[in-house]
Amino acid sequence: MRSLIQKEPGARRAHPALLLDDAEELARTAERLRGLGFEVDWTDRATFPGHERCHAHDAHGNRVELLAIPRGA
């Protein structure tokens, strides 16, 4: 996993993005976060070309992005 800082056009502020090894790890991590009580948002899942992603907010309300390159992409 690598940590990235990403600023999207029109975003109110930059947020950290964690690049996971693959889409399966992304799904497992999202489920783990959900199991810990965090809300995971998949709304933007396919909006970043060549990646799958989801967003969550940390305990301080900061947006955190999780993304992965699907196998075969």
Secondary structure, DSSP 4 states (H G I P E B T S, - for coil): -EEEEE--TT-SS-EEEEEESSHHHHHHHHHHHHHTT--EE-TTTT-STT-EEEEEE-TTS-EEEEEEPPTT-
